[in-house]
Amino acid sequence: MSRFPQSTVLGYPRIGPRRELKRALESYWDGGSTREELDRVGAELRAATWRRLGELGLEGLPSNTFSLYDQVLDTAVLLGAVPERYRGAADPYFAMARGTDGLAPLRMTKWFDTNYHYIVPEIGPGTVFKLDAAKPLAELREARALGFETRPVVVGPVTFLLLSADPGAALDRLDDVLACYEELLGVLAAEGVAWVQLDEPALVQDRTPGELAAVRAAYDRLGAVAARPGLFVSSSFGPLGEALPVLAATPVEAIGVDLVRGGLDGLDALAGKTVVAGVVSGRDVWRTSPERAAHALRAVARHAAQVVVGTSCSLLHVPYDLEAETGLDPALRARLAFAEQKVAEVVALARGGFDGPAPAVRPAPGREPVAAGERSPYPVRAAAQAAHLGLPTLPITTIGSFPQTGELRAARAALTAGTLPEAEYERRVEAEIERVIRLQERLGLDVLVHGEPERNDMVQYFAEHLDGFAVTANGWVQSYGSRCTRPPILHGDVSRPGPITVRWARHAQSLTDKPVKGMLTGPVTIVAWSFVRDDLPLRDVVFQVAAAVREEVRDLEAAGVSIIQVDEPALRELLPLRQAARAGYLEWAVSAYRRATSGVADRTQIHTHLCYSDADQILDAIDGLDADVTTIESARSGARILDAINTVNTVNTVNTVNTVNTVNTVNTADTADTADTVGAFGRGLGPGVYDIHSPRVPSAGEVEALLRRTLAALPADRVWVNPDCGLKTRTYEQVEAALSNVAEATGKLRAELASLTSGRPS
């Protein structure tokens, strides 16, 4: 077996330095180009990546890290795990990812504790696994045609099954999946492949004895394949912990360890192995400390048969190239490294040197969290808000953003370039706000939004108006599919020089008599979706941001805004991967949110929003935010959040169910009697009824069915009606059709509820 190359990365960005893949994907989806044209763009991006990695001197080049949507979805196709309902679609791959007119997509959620989203596989007893190695073989041959030998990368069998919709049942199919991996190893060996990389990040989480036994069985079996490449099993996002000795006891030749987040414990288990030492972080944009990296490499070398310098995870999570950021402050720029610079660091460390500063940054001791802000008890607030707002049963709202048109993006670019006067830009934004308000009024929505036409991104917009942040011009990072963000760089102490959103909220409210929500991003999410300074504990940074958000909340209220939404979709995302650290994180994260949203009058209604992050795992923490209304993704995930809510609310919810219509009504007196004792989600809740990450428009019947499920779990007077998430990525045509159906379904159920109430004995 050939020796492993001395330097490598676990993966690389794939969207293109100028988001070439995004544009090609969206053109194909819109019918503006063919699949052949899309594939040609993909081939060009792969070729450019391999050439650049070769120019930088990297020895171990990966392949099969490119994806047209998501690597987990690619693995499902590789293994033949395509649910039968998608097989007849014109393009089954994108039907699973995005849905079609008559077919909902697969569920989507976050990739461990990152802002990257993956498509959740469906594995059941009837799933027939059959290897289709066309994609990894094609990329391997493409690279060879360019003169590069590469290492194919595939999601490992245990992680693939553990990430499925029903991981417990999916692990029962391990033997069947391993048969495909055995076949794949044989195919790659016949192709002359020296090494294959199997990504197993799920092993850095707490694993049961049964799951660890599955790890041992899987890699004993794959290691026993007679003709195969060398097996490199990589991990990311934390320490392998109890999985390390299990994995090390198998015949795998190489193991990848995250030495940025994982530490140096347990390295003696790696004796005799090749170790790919992840000393260069793939999760942040800070330059690597050569002292720290060298210390970790020496520690590994005391045990390993060979030490390979690598990244802690795929570089998918950082931008392409710092050289494209000429507008950053030079002092800050000197501290940064994007993907290209991180590859150069890997190569330099492997060659025994390092060119650059050597900051010995250590997080300062943590301060005690600021006490959570307190508001009046919910029943007191609810009464004040009901009297002030006068909303109907099942109030309809949206999450915040409306479609970002090409005209809006062009105007924003022209403003930045100095070719559009600021006054004219603001006039266009005001016109778009009026368009959004009039549309919502016409559709019959009850709580309106201004549509956020002035915002490029829900985090970047705030970063541009807060001290302590820097923003990039080309620092794009893939979030899912064609969706990219430019994470801000949080490099100093955070403060708010002045109001950020008040002007636009005030203008929107002046256009209508209906309440318009003020729209803010929460402190945890602003920090989670930024590249954050590493010289302070994360909780201290979050509390600095919370103080700035608190000032904005108060200014919105003073401007006459009666409903303020502070989104916190990253609350679940930042949850530590190990159970032991979760309680401490949730304590300060919830405390920061409550601090940010306290200090308003009882009649001011606070909303929050969460999406696409398995929020059912942290229901108590979400409830602890003490928002008056929580809107939460539900349609994309098949309303699984309702099962969790129904479980915790069974004792406290008082429902009168109409057995024919499955519509719940609650006696007002009953609600008042139980309001002080309600459990999780004893306040307003809006499980989404419209999956906005798919271009398909749900019918009124689909929306009605989801609402009936919601009303079977919650009393009607606490249910809100809303999409899963913001509408920024959709078109106006799609949005108007979908919201019309939402309003139609809601109207039908309101009529049923009114009929039940009017016919009820006093």
N, C-alpha and C positions, 0 to 999 in steps of 0.2 A: 504494500500500500504506500502510495507516495506521501511525502511529508507535506503537512499543511503549510500554505503560504504564511509568511511572517507578519503580514498586515492585511486587515480586511474590514469591511463594514457589514452590518447585518441587513442593510437595505438602504435605499436611496429615494429621494423625492421623485415623483413620476408624473406630476401634472404639467411639467414643462416650466422653464425659467420665466416665461411670459404667459403662462397658463394656456399653452397651445392645445393641450388635451381637453381642457374645459371647453374651449371654443369648438373643437372638432366634435366632441360629444353632443353639445347642444345643437349644433348644426345637423347632426345625424338624427337626433331625437325629433327635431322640428321638420324633418323631411327635406332639408336643404342640401344634403350630401348623402352619398351612398356608404354602405358598410365598408366597401373597399377603400374609399377615401379616408374613413376613420381609421382603418387598420394601417394605412400608409403613414398617417401622423404618428400612430403608436410606434411603428417600426423606426421612424426618424428619431423619436425621442429616446428610444432604447439605444440606438446606435450612438447618439450624441452622449449619452450617459457613459457607456462603456469606453468611448474614446477619451472622455474627460477624466474618468477614473484612471485610465491607463497613463494619460499625460501627467497626472498628479503622482504617479509612482506606486499606486496601490497594487499589491501583488494578488490578493484574493478577490476576484470580482464576482459578485452574485448575479444570478439571472433568475427569471420568473418572479422577480419582485415588482415588475410592472403589472398594472391592472387597469382595466377599463372601468372598474367600479370599486371592487373591494377584494382583498386577498382571501377572505373567508368564503365569499361567494365563489371565487375561482376554485377553491378547494372542494366545495360542494360539487361543482361541475366536473372537476378532476375525478372525483370518486363516484360520479353518476347519481349523486343524491339530489336529484331534481324532482320535486313533487309532481305527480302525474298531471295535475291541473295546468301546469305550465308547459308541458311538452308539446302541446298543439299550438302554442303562440308563435307568431311570426319570428320573434327573437326571444326564446325562452330565458336567456341570460338577463336581459333588461326587463323582461316581464317580472322576474323574481325581484329585481332591484327596485323597479319603479311602478309596476303594475301596468295594466292595459285598461281600455274602456270597460271591459266586463270582468276584470280580474284584479283583485287587490294584491299588492306586493307582500313579500315576506316582512316579518318584523325587523326593525333596525334598532340597535342600541349602541352604547359607547364601548370602545375597545379598552378594557381595563380602566385605568384612571387617567385616560387621555381624552381629548376632544375629537378624536377620530371615531367615526361610526362604522360598524360592520353589520352586514346582513346576517340575521340569525338563522342557521340551518334548521330545517325540519327533518328529524330522524325518527322514524317509527318502525314498528314491527314489519311493516310491508315495504320499507325502503329496500330497493334492490341496488346494491353497490356494484359498479362496473367501471373499471379504470378507463379513463380517456386522457391519455398523456400528451395529446396534441399540443397544448399550449407550452408546457415546459420544454418539450422537444423542439418546437419551432424556435423558441427564444435561444435555446442552446445552439442550434444550428445557425441562427442569425449572427450570434456573437462569433462563432468559429469562422464564418465567412468574412468577418472583419478582422480576424487574426487574434481573437481573444478566447482563452479557455475560461469557462465560468463554472460556478457552483450553483446548481439549481436550489431554490428555496421554496419550501412547502410548509404550510401550517401542519404541525405534528398531529398524530392521530388522537392523542389524549386531549389536547387542547381543543381540537376540532369538535370532539364529542361533548366535552364539558361546556362549550359555548353554544350548544344547540338549544332548541326551545325547551326540551325536557332532558337535562343532562343525566339524571339518574337512569332513565330508561335507555338513553342513547348509549351509555357505557355497556349495556347488555349486548350491544352490537359490535363491541371492540374486535372480536375475532373476525367478523366479516370485513370490517374496515382494514384490519391488518393484512388481510389477503390482498387487498388492492395495493397497500404500501409495499408488500413483498414483490408484487408484480412490477410496481414502479421501479423498485431498486434493480430488478433484473433488466428492465428496459434501459435504465440509465447506465448500468454496467456494460450492456451490449453496445451502448453509444460511446463507451470509453470515458465516462465521467469518473473523476477521481474522488470527489467528495459531494455529498448532498447535505443540505441544511434543513433540519426539521425544527420549526419554531414551537417551543412549548412554554410560553409565558404563563399559562395557567398554573404551572408548578410553583410559582412564587407566592401563590395564595395558600391559605390554610387548606390542607387536603386530608380527607379521612383515611383511615387505614385501608379501606377497600379501594380508594382511588390510588393510593400509593402502590398497592398491589397490582393495579392495572398498569401503572407506569413500569413496574418491574417486568410484568408479563409482556408488555408491548415491546420493550427494547431488548429483552432476552430473545424474543422471537425474531425481531428484525435483525438483531446482531448475528443470529444463526443462519441467515441467508447465505448460501455458499458463494454465489457470484454477486457481489454488490459493491457500490462505492463505499468509501469511508463514511461513517455516520457522525455528523456534527449536530448535536442537540443544543439549541440555543435557548437562553432564558432572558427575560427583560423585566424591568420595572420593580425590582426588589431582590431580596436574597432567596435562594432556593430552599434554605432551611432544611426541614426534615426530608425534602425530596432529593437533596444533594447526595447523601450516601446511598439512597436507593438507586438513583440514576448512575452513580459512579460504579455501582456493583454490577452493572450490565456490560455487555461487550462494546458499547459505543466507544469510539476512539477519541472523540473530541467533545468537550462541553463548554458552552458559553456562559459566563457569569457576569452579572451586572455589578461592577465594583464601584459605581457612582452611588447607587441607591442601596446596594446590597452589603457592603462591608466585607471584612476579611475573615469572618468566622467560618470554621469548618473546612478550610482549604486542605487539610491533611487527607480528606477523603478523595482528593483528586490525584493522588500518587499514581504515576504511570500513565496519566492521561495527557492528551493535548488540551490545553486550556486557552480558549479565546477570551482574553481578559478585557472586559468592557470598561476601559478607563477613560474614554472620551464620551461625554454625555451626548446622547441623541435627543434629549428632552428639553434642553435649554440653549441659549445663544451666548453663553459665557465662555471665554477662552479657558482651556484646560490648564490647571496648575501643574507644571512639570514635576515639582517636588512630590505632590500627592500621587500623580500617575506613576512616577518612578518607584515610590514606596510600595504601591499596590503591586506593581509588576515584580518587584523583588520578593514580596511575600508569596506571590503565586509561584515564582521560580523555585522556591525552596521545596515545593512538592511536585510540580508538574513535570512531565517528561519533556514537554515543549510549551513555550509561552508564545502566544500570538497576540499582537496588539490589535484591539478592535473597539467598536463602539458599544455603549451600554444597551442600545436598542437600535432599531432602524432609524435612519436619518429622515424618514418620512415626516417626522414631527417638527422639522426645522426648515427655514427657507433655504433656497439654493445657494446664493452667493452674496457675501457682504460687499463685494466690489460694486454691486449695483446700487449701493446706498451712499451716494455721494453727499446727500444732504444732512447726514447725521453729524452731531457734534463730534469733532475729532477725538476728544478725551473719552467719550463714550464708545466711539467706534473702535478705539484701541483695545477695549475690553471684550470685544465681541468676536464670535466665530459662527458662521453659518455652515451649511453642509460642505461646501468646497473647502473651507478653512478647517473643518473638523477632519476631513479626509487627509489634509496636509499634516495635521497634528498626529494622526494615526501613523502616517508614513514616517514622520520625523522621529516619533518615539520608537518605532520599530528599527530605525536605523541608528538609534542610540543617541539622538540629540533632539533639541527643541529650540526653535527660534521664536522668541517672544517674551513678554513679561511673565513674571512668576508670582502672581498675587497669592498671598497666604490668607485667603479669606476664610473666616470662621464665623458662623452665626453667633450673634451676641446672646447673652442669657435672656430668656423670655421674660417679659413682664406679665404680671397677672392680668387676665382679660378684664376689660372694662365691664362693669355690671350691665346686664341686659336692661334695656329700657322697659318700663312698665306702662301699660295702658289700662283703662278701666276694664272690668270683666266684660266678656263678650255679650251677655244679655243686655247690658247697659248700652254698649256700642250699637248692637243690632237694632234696638228700639230707636235710638237717635238717628241711625242711618235710614231706617224704614220711613220715619216721619219726614226726613229731609229729602230723600231721593224719590220716594213714591214709585218704585219699580214694580212691574207686573210679575206674576208667577213665571218661573223659567225665563229669567231675563237673558236675552241674546247679546253676546258681545264677541269681539275678536281679540286676538292676543296682542296686537299692536301694529305690526307693519302691514302695509299694503304693497302691491307690486312696485318694484323699482324699475321703471320704464327706461328704455334706451335714452330717451330725451333727458330724464333726470340725471342719469350717469354722465351723459355728455355735458350737461350744464355744470355738474360738479367738477368735471375734469377741466372745463374751460375756466371756471373760477380759480382753480388751483394754478392753471397755466397763466392766469392774468389776462385772458382774452375776453372774459365776461365780467362786467362791473358787478360789484357785490349787491348793489341795489336791484339790478335786474335779476340776479340769481335769487334774491329773497322774494321778489315779485313772483317768480316762477314757482318757488316753494309754496308760497301762500295760495297760488292758484291750484296747485296739486292738492293741498290740504282741503280747499273748498270742494274740489272734485270728490275726494274721499268722503267728506262729511255728507254731501248730497247723495252719494250712492248708498251710504248706510241708512240715511233717512228713508230713501225710496224703498229699500229692501225691508224696512221695518225693524232694524236692530234697535236695542234699547239703551245700551251703554256704548258710546262711540269712541273711536280712536282717531288721531289726526293722521295716521298712516306712516309717519316717520320719513317723509320724503327728503328731509335734510340730513339723514343719517346714512353713512356708508356701511356701518356695522354697529351692532348693539354694544360692543365693547370699545372698539376703536373710536367711535364718536365721543365717548366720555373721556377716553385717554387724551384726545386732542384738546380737551378743555380743562384738564387737571394738571397741576404741577407734579413733577416726579415721573412723568411718562415721556417716552419718545415713540414716534410712529415711523414706519418704514414706507418707502415708495413701492418696493417690489418684493417685500418679505412675505410672499404668499405661502400658505400651508394648507394642504388638503384636509377638509373636514369629512366629506363623504362624496362619492360620485364626482360631479363637476363642481361641487361647492367648495370654495376656498375662502380663507380668512387671512387677514394680516394681523397676527397677534401683536399688540403694543409691547414695548419694552419698559417695564417698571423698574427704574434704576435708582430712584431717590425717594425722599420723603414726599408723601402725597398730601396735597391740599387743594382746595377749590378757590380759585381767584374770584369767581363770580357766578351768577346763575347760568345754567347750561340749557335747560329745556323750557324755561318759563315763558319766553316770548311766544314760542310756537303753540304751547298749550293754551295760553291766553287767547291767541288768535283763533284757534280751533273752537274754543268754547264760545267765542263771540258770534259764531256763525249758526248756532243751534240752541234750542231750549233743552235738548236732551243732554245728560251728563257726558262729558268727554274725559276719558282717563288721562292723567299724567303718566308718562311712560319712562321708567328708569330701570337700569340694570343693577342688580344687587352686588354687595361687596365681595362675596365669595366668588361669584361668576366673573366679575371684572378681573380679579386676581387669577382665577383658574385659567382664563383665556388670554392671559398675558404671559410674557417671559419675565419672570419675577426675580428681583435682586436676591442674592443668596447670603447676604450679610446680616439679615434679621430673621427671626423665626417667622414662619408664614402667618401665624395668627396675629402677630403685631402689624404686619403689612395689611392684613384684612381689616383690622380695626382702624387703621389710618384711612382706608377707603370708606369704611362705614361712616366715619365722621363727616366725610365730604358728601356722601349720599344723604345723610341726615339733614345737612344744610339745604340740599336741593329739595327734599321732601317738605321742609318747612316753608321754603319760598313758594313752592307750588300751591300749598294750602293758602298762604297769604294772598296769592293771586286769584283765589276763588275756585281752585280745582277741588272738587269734592271726592273724587276717586283717584287714588294714586297706586299704580301697579309697579311693584319692585320685583323684577324677575330674578329667580335664583335657580336656573336650570342646572348649574354646575354643583349644586349641593351634594348630590349623589356621586358625581364624577370624582370629586376630591376625596371621597371616602377611602381611608387607608385600605390596602389590599389585605392586610392582616387584621383579624378580629381584635387583637389586644389593643390596637391603637385607635379603634373607632370611637369609643365613648368620649375620649378626650377631644378628638377632632370635632365631633358633633356638638359637644358642649360649647366650645368657643365659636363655632360657625353659626349655630343658632343664636347665641348671645350677640354676635356681631349684627346679624340681621335685625334682631329686635331692637338693638341700639339704633340702627339706621332708620327704623320706621316708627320709633316712639316719638312722643312729643306733639302729636297732632290731636285735634279735638275728637270727641267721641263720634261726631257725625261724619267725619272724614273716613271714608272706607279704604282700607289697605288691601290690595290684591297682590298675589304672587303667582308665578307660573313656573312649571317644571316640565321637561320633555325629554323623551328618547334616552332614558338613563336608568331603567329598572328602579323607578322611584318607590315601587312597592316594598323594597328592601329597607326603607328608612321612613316608614309612615310616622313613627313617633316623633322623629326629628322634624318632619314637615309640619306636623301638627304643632310642634313646639314653636314654629315661627310665629304663631298667633296671628296670621293674616286673617282678615275678615272673609276673604274669598280666595280659594286656591284653584287655578285652572291647570289642568295636567293632561299630558298626552295619554290617549286611551284607544283611539280608533286604529292606529297603526299596529298596536300590540294586541288587538282582539279583545279589548276591554278587560285585560287581566287585572288592572288596578282595582276594578270593581269587586273582584273576588276577595282581594286583600282587605279592602275597606269594609265589605260586607261582614267579613270575619270579625274585625275589631269592633264593629258597630252593632253587632247582633243584640247585645244586652241593652244598649242604650237607645236604639232607634225605635220609635213608636210609630208603626205603619198601619194604616188601614188599606188593605189591598183589594182592588176590584179584580176578581179572579178572571173576568173575561178580558179586560183591557190591560191587565198588569200595570195599572197606574196607582201610585201610592198617594194617599192624602194624609195629612197630619192635623189633628185637632189643635187649634191655636192654644187652647188651655194646656193640652198635653205638652206642646213644645215649651211653653213657659215653665211648666212644672219640672221638666227634665233638663232645661237649658244649663243649669249650674252643674250638672253631673255628666254631660255628654262626654264620650270618649273621643277617639281619633276622628278628625273631621266633623266635629260638632258645629262647624261653621259652614259658610258657603263653599260649594265644590262644583267645579265644572270639568268633568271628564270629557275630553275632546270627542267630537262626533264626526270630524272631517280630517282625514290624513292629508296634510298639505305637502308632504314630501313625495307625493305621487301626482302626476298630471291628471289622473282620472277624476271625474266629478261624481261624488256619491249621489245616489238617487234619494229622493225624499223618503222612500221606504227604508233604505239603509240607515239614514239618520234617525228615523222614527224607531227602528229596532234598537239602536244603541241607546236612545233616550229611554226606552222602556226598560232596558237592562239597568240603566242608572236609577230609574224610579223604583225598581225592585230592590235596590240597595240603600237608597237614601230617601228621606221625606222630601216632597216636592218643594217645600218652601226653602230648602237649602240648595237646590239644584240650579246651576247655571248652564247655559248652552253656548258652546264655543268650539272653534277648530282646535286641533292638536297643538298648533304652533303658529308663528307669524306667517303672513301671506307674501312675504317679500319675493320668494322664488317662483311664484305663480304668475299667470297672465291675468289681466282684468277680465277677459272672457271666461276663464276657468273660475275665477273668484266669484263673479256675479252669478254664474249658474249654480255653483255650490252653495253660496249663502242664500240664494233664493230657495233652494231645496231645504236648507236648514230652517229657514223661517216658515216654510210650509209645514214641515213636520212638527215644529214647535207649536204653531197655531192649532194644529189638530189636537195635540195633547193638552194644550191649555183649555180647549173647548170641553174635552172629556173631564178634566179636573173641575172646571166650573160647574158642569152638569152634576158631578158627584157631590160637590160641596152644597149646591143649591138644594139637592134632594135629601140631604142628611138631616136626621132629626136634631132639633136643638137640645 
